[in-house]
Amino acid sequence: MFQSLISANSPFDKYLIPRLEDALGKFSKGHSAEVIQPVRTTVHLKKHHGFLGVMPSYMENDGILCAKLLCFYKREDGSTLPGSQATVVLLDPEYGNVKAVVDGQVITVMRTAAASAISAKLLMPPNAEVLAILGSGRQALGHYNVFTEIFSFKEVRVWSRTRDGAERFCRSVDGPVTICGSAEEAVKGADAIVTVTRSVEPVLFGHWVKPGAHVAAVGACRPDWRELDDLLMKDAVVYVDSREAAAAESGDIILSGTKVFAELGEVLNGTKPAHKEKTTVFKSLGLGIEDAVSAQLVFDKWKSSHQTTLDS
């Protein structure tokens, strides 16, 4: 439903991205009337090598109350089980009743890719020509769709741990994609790099990365999981969606000892600069407010499309 409501007639840069930019800016201001959002609470699903994450958020001035339930797993290579499953619940903040239950998988893919695109708008070098995507799952496809809609790349490359995964990805997209035999081959000379893997150990190494490139790192959302090596983390200017979440959840930041330079919201608010001339990393962990504004957008568009029926 989210894809049909947003994608069919509503470009990302017209509807979803402005709402996320506004939410990220409000989050970084730290005003409780704007945003209340604790760090994600997790329950270890030890038997199944996974976690349940609970992500509540409340935007008082916007009248949005929301919670996402997310299960995510450390899967073996070749596993046919899903890496994550999610449900988003939108509530009425005055009455407390549930207004909508939304497919969290689609919302998570769309809002995560849109947040990465915001980071690229702010931090990617001008006239970027080459996009490299490490990973071939749903997040990889979502990032391809958003990045190619907003930016004009001359070449898009993909690498996956399996050739079948890369070929399946290519069949799923509309434009040309170059399949690379290694992660190094994919990222060499790339202006923008997206890591969307299930890896718990680094798959992207600093000596491969072109100086001045921008990296949107989406996987590795646990304090002992990584996608990026120490060299890249220490050489880059590091931006995050949430300092507090990064300090608690990001293995890339915690294990490398890297200092966070800024939140994306601080750049959007004009309180921190965007260092486009330097190598930059955006470590994305995902925020409950991103789910909240996305779910509210779905609900508003659904309500508008069914208004005649609701009024009768």
Secondary structure in CASP SS format (residue, H / E / C, confidence):
PFRMAT SS
TARGET T0000
AUTHOR 0000-0000-0000
METHOD secondary structure of the structure
MODEL  1
M C 1.00
F H 1.00
Q H 1.00
S H 1.00
L H 1.00
I H 1.00
S H 1.00
A C 1.00
N C 1.00
S C 1.00
P C 1.00
F C 1.00
D C 1.00
K C 1.00
Y C 1.00
L H 1.00
I H 1.00
P H 1.00
R H 1.00
L H 1.00
E H 1.00
D H 1.00
A H 1.00
L H 1.00
G H 1.00
K H 1.00
F H 1.00
S H 1.00
K H 1.00
G C 1.00
H C 1.00
S C 1.00
A C 1.00
E C 1.00
V C 1.00
I E 1.00
Q C 1.00
P C 1.00
V C 1.00
R C 1.00
T E 1.00
T E 1.00
V E 1.00
H E 1.00
L E 1.00
K H 1.00
K H 1.00
H H 1.00
H C 1.00
G E 1.00
F E 1.00
L E 1.00
G E 1.00
V E 1.00
M E 1.00
P E 1.00
S E 1.00
Y E 1.00
M E 1.00
E C 1.00
N C 1.00
D C 1.00
G C 1.00
I E 1.00
L E 1.00
C E 1.00
A E 1.00
K E 1.00
L E 1.00
L E 1.00
C E 1.00
F E 1.00
Y E 1.00
K C 1.00
R C 1.00
E C 1.00
D C 1.00
G C 1.00
S C 1.00
T C 1.00
L C 1.00
P C 1.00
G C 1.00
S E 1.00
Q E 1.00
A E 1.00
T E 1.00
V E 1.00
V E 1.00
L E 1.00
L E 1.00
D C 1.00
P C 1.00
E C 1.00
Y C 1.00
G C 1.00
N C 1.00
V E 1.00
K E 1.00
A E 1.00
V E 1.00
V E 1.00
D E 1.00
G H 1.00
Q H 1.00
V H 1.00
I H 1.00
T H 1.00
V H 1.00
M H 1.00
R H 1.00
T H 1.00
A H 1.00
A H 1.00
A H 1.00
S H 1.00
A H 1.00
I H 1.00
S H 1.00
A H 1.00
K H 1.00
L H 1.00
L H 1.00
M C 1.00
P C 1.00
P C 1.00
N C 1.00
A C 1.00
E C 1.00
V E 1.00
L E 1.00
A E 1.00
I E 1.00
L E 1.00
G C 1.00
S C 1.00
G C 1.00
R H 1.00
Q H 1.00
A H 1.00
L H 1.00
G H 1.00
H H 1.00
Y H 1.00
N H 1.00
V H 1.00
F H 1.00
T H 1.00
E H 1.00
I H 1.00
F C 1.00
S C 1.00
F C 1.00
K C 1.00
E E 1.00
V E 1.00
R E 1.00
V E 1.00
W E 1.00
S C 1.00
R C 1.00
T C 1.00
R H 1.00
D H 1.00
G H 1.00
A H 1.00
E H 1.00
R H 1.00
F H 1.00
C H 1.00
R H 1.00
S H 1.00
V C 1.00
D C 1.00
G C 1.00
P C 1.00
V C 1.00
T E 1.00
I E 1.00
C C 1.00
G C 1.00
S C 1.00
A H 1.00
E H 1.00
E H 1.00
A H 1.00
V H 1.00
K C 1.00
G C 1.00
A C 1.00
D C 1.00
A E 1.00
I E 1.00
V E 1.00
T E 1.00
V C 1.00
T C 1.00
R C 1.00
S C 1.00
V C 1.00
E C 1.00
P C 1.00
V C 1.00
L E 1.00
F C 1.00
G H 1.00
H H 1.00
W H 1.00
V C 1.00
K C 1.00
P C 1.00
G C 1.00
A C 1.00
H E 1.00
V E 1.00
A E 1.00
A E 1.00
V C 1.00
G C 1.00
A C 1.00
C C 1.00
R C 1.00
P C 1.00
D C 1.00
W C 1.00
R C 1.00
E C 1.00
L E 1.00
D C 1.00
D H 1.00
L H 1.00
L H 1.00
M H 1.00
K H 1.00
D H 1.00
A C 1.00
V E 1.00
V E 1.00
Y E 1.00
V E 1.00
D C 1.00
S C 1.00
R H 1.00
E H 1.00
A H 1.00
A H 1.00
A H 1.00
A H 1.00
E H 1.00
S C 1.00
G H 1.00
D H 1.00
I H 1.00
I H 1.00
L C 1.00
S C 1.00
G C 1.00
T C 1.00
K C 1.00
V C 1.00
F C 1.00
A E 1.00
E E 1.00
L H 1.00
G H 1.00
E H 1.00
V H 1.00
L H 1.00
N H 1.00
G C 1.00
T C 1.00
K C 1.00
P C 1.00
A C 1.00
H C 1.00
K C 1.00
E C 1.00
K C 1.00
T C 1.00
T E 1.00
V E 1.00
F E 1.00
K E 1.00
S C 1.00
L C 1.00
G C 1.00
L C 1.00
G H 1.00
I H 1.00
E H 1.00
D H 1.00
A H 1.00
V H 1.00
S H 1.00
A H 1.00
Q H 1.00
L H 1.00
V H 1.00
F H 1.00
D H 1.00
K H 1.00
W H 1.00
K H 1.00
S H 1.00
S H 1.00
H C 1.00
Q H 1.00
T H 1.00
T H 1.00
L H 1.00
D H 1.00
S C 1.00
END
